[in-house]
Amino acid sequence: MSMKSILLKSFGGVENLFIGTCPKPVPKANEVLVKVKSFALNRADILQRLGRYPPPPGDSDILGLEMSGIVEECHNNDLFKKGDRVFGLVGGGAYGEYCIIQQQHLMPLPSHMTFEQGAAIPEAWLTAFQAFHLLAQVQPHHSIMIHAAASGVGTALIQLAKVSESTKIIGTCGSKEKEDFIKSLGCTHTINYKTTESFVPVVSDITDKKGVSVIFDYVGSKYWNQNMKSLEMDGTMVIQGLLSGASVKDEHGADIGSILSKRLTIKGSTLRNRTNEYKTGLIKQFESKCLELFQSGQLKPIIDKVFDYTEIQEAHKYLESNANKGKVVIKSFNF
Ligand SMILES: NC(=O)c1ccc[n+]([C@@H]2O[C@H](COP(=O)([O-])OP(=O)(O)OC[C@H]3O[C@@H](n4cnc5c(N)ncnc54)[C@H](OP(=O)(O)O)[C@@H]3O)[C@@H](O)[C@H]2O)c1
């Protein structure tokens, strides 16, 4: 049996993405076959398209880390049945007409949510949830700074901070429009990195010279030294992205002295290469803490733009242009 899918001719630019056919996956024990209605884009898709982020062994080499749809077939599992509306996290394969997923990595799609909204949640929100609650263990008295705050992950972090009653939520981003947007989501302070030479003095003013308790960084090299200066004593930084690169190119080198003198904790993580067991535990915690908040409207997936699957090349270009506020979502083959 075959299915339609968005496939890659070879690694490189968006022109390599095409609609073709490939074998329809067959679920094994503990797996579910989902008829995909919608999926969302991630930076990881761009890197994979460029040949710089291969899927972990055992995962589909079709692009796509998150999707929503309808259960088509279950194999030896008890959590879902054919016809259920679901959404979930996969190690690959969401760009296909059908997608295989571990049953424990699927969540029931709340009745008030559309398939586009469901597809916009798993990767960004699980990444943000993991960073906020498991890695940084943010407490209400903590002041926090979120870099790339208008991104899919950033817009989820702002909302998690807001419902956790963080009183100082500083967001950095690259335009006035994005500043206004992240403020509307809950940032108490915003910094436009394109018009601010260094965020260090701004953070110092906002925190009465103390520095922030926690930084969520997705930018990497160009912010390293400023981040070191902006953290308070015993502060924590979680690094989950390296949008500006991984080597610090400062004439004075990389400041590692602050880690020692301020007793800083630096943590890094990627979600995709975590074990199935880890992802299962994370998803369970996320479901129990957050699904009700989505039901009540206190949390919401932020969708910037929805494209049709035939516009996949335009959608990749749009994400790469840094234009989006929140997620870029695709209506897939079965929409
Ligand atoms: N570790 C994990 O498990 C994991 C999982 C998911 C995502 N991530 C990472 O999380 C980050 C956000 O992902 P996403 O999908 O939410 O991103 P996204 O929606 O595509 O947004 C990324 C934003 O980052 C900003 N940006 C890009 N390059 C930049 C640079 N050189 N300096 C400063 N800002 C820059 C841009 O906004 P501005 O207009 O504000 O510049 C861009 O719109 C990415 O680094 C991604 O790789 C990590």
The ligand as a MOL file (V3000), in Angstrom:
LIG
                    3D

  0  0  0     0  0            999 V3000
M  V30 BEGIN CTAB
M  V30 COUNTS 48 52 0 0 0
M  V30 BEGIN ATOM
M  V30 1 N 15.8600 21.7040 22.0430 0
M  V30 2 C 14.6470 21.3410 21.6760 0
M  V30 3 O 14.1440 20.2930 22.0780 0
M  V30 4 C 13.8860 22.2330 20.7430 0
M  V30 5 C 12.5950 21.8880 20.3050 0
M  V30 6 C 11.9000 22.7930 19.4900 0
M  V30 7 C 12.5140 23.9780 19.1080 0
M  V30 8 N 13.7810 24.2360 19.5360 0 CHG=1
M  V30 9 C 14.4640 25.4820 19.1820 0
M  V30 10 O 13.7240 26.5420 19.7170 0
M  V30 11 C 13.9410 27.7050 18.9300 0
M  V30 12 C 12.5980 28.2770 18.5580 0
M  V30 13 O 11.9680 27.3320 17.7020 0
M  V30 14 P 10.5940 27.7010 17.0200 0
M  V30 15 O 10.2330 26.6080 16.0790 0
M  V30 16 O 9.6330 28.0900 18.0610 0 CHG=-1
M  V30 17 O 11.0950 28.9710 16.1890 0
M  V30 18 P 10.3500 29.9220 15.1890 0
M  V30 19 O 8.9070 30.0010 15.4860 0
M  V30 20 O 10.7810 29.5560 13.8320 0
M  V30 21 O 10.9760 31.3480 15.5880 0
M  V30 22 C 12.3440 31.5720 15.6070 0
M  V30 23 C 12.5680 33.0820 15.7810 0
M  V30 24 O 13.8600 33.2790 16.3100 0
M  V30 25 C 14.3210 34.5640 15.9460 0
M  V30 26 N 15.6800 34.4300 15.4230 0
M  V30 27 C 16.0920 33.7320 14.3410 0
M  V30 28 N 17.4070 33.8540 14.1680 0
M  V30 29 C 17.8400 34.6810 15.1550 0
M  V30 30 C 19.1160 35.2170 15.5340 0
M  V30 31 N 20.2220 34.9260 14.8300 0
M  V30 32 N 19.1850 36.0160 16.6060 0
M  V30 33 C 18.0890 36.3170 17.3420 0
M  V30 34 N 16.8520 35.8470 17.0440 0
M  V30 35 C 16.7430 35.0460 15.9670 0
M  V30 36 C 13.3800 35.0840 14.8540 0
M  V30 37 O 12.5320 36.0720 15.4540 0
M  V30 38 P 12.9860 37.6160 15.5890 0
M  V30 39 O 12.1850 38.3560 14.5830 0
M  V30 40 O 12.6180 37.9390 16.9750 0
M  V30 41 O 14.4500 37.6760 15.2930 0
M  V30 42 C 12.5650 33.8660 14.4800 0
M  V30 43 O 11.2670 34.1920 14.0270 0
M  V30 44 C 14.7810 27.2590 17.7240 0
M  V30 45 O 16.1270 27.5390 18.0060 0
M  V30 46 C 14.5630 25.7660 17.6980 0
M  V30 47 O 15.6290 25.0740 17.0970 0
M  V30 48 C 14.4570 23.4070 20.3440 0
M  V30 END ATOM
M  V30 BEGIN BOND
M  V30 1 1 1 2
M  V30 2 2 2 3
M  V30 3 1 2 4
M  V30 4 1 4 5
M  V30 5 2 4 48
M  V30 6 2 5 6
M  V30 7 1 6 7
M  V30 8 2 7 8
M  V30 9 1 8 9
M  V30 10 1 8 48
M  V30 11 1 9 10
M  V30 12 1 9 46
M  V30 13 1 10 11
M  V30 14 1 11 12
M  V30 15 1 11 44
M  V30 16 1 12 13
M  V30 17 1 13 14
M  V30 18 2 14 15
M  V30 19 1 14 16
M  V30 20 1 14 17
M  V30 21 1 17 18
M  V30 22 2 18 19
M  V30 23 1 18 20
M  V30 24 1 18 21
M  V30 25 1 21 22
M  V30 26 1 22 23
M  V30 27 1 23 24
M  V30 28 1 23 42
M  V30 29 1 24 25
M  V30 30 1 25 26
M  V30 31 1 25 36
M  V30 32 1 26 27
M  V30 33 1 26 35
M  V30 34 2 27 28
M  V30 35 1 28 29
M  V30 36 1 29 30
M  V30 37 2 29 35
M  V30 38 1 30 31
M  V30 39 2 30 32
M  V30 40 1 32 33
M  V30 41 2 33 34
M  V30 42 1 34 35
M  V30 43 1 36 37
M  V30 44 1 36 42
M  V30 45 1 37 38
M  V30 46 2 38 39
M  V30 47 1 38 40
M  V30 48 1 38 41
M  V30 49 1 42 43
M  V30 50 1 44 45
M  V30 51 1 44 46
M  V30 52 1 46 47
M  V30 END BOND
M  V30 END CTAB
M  END
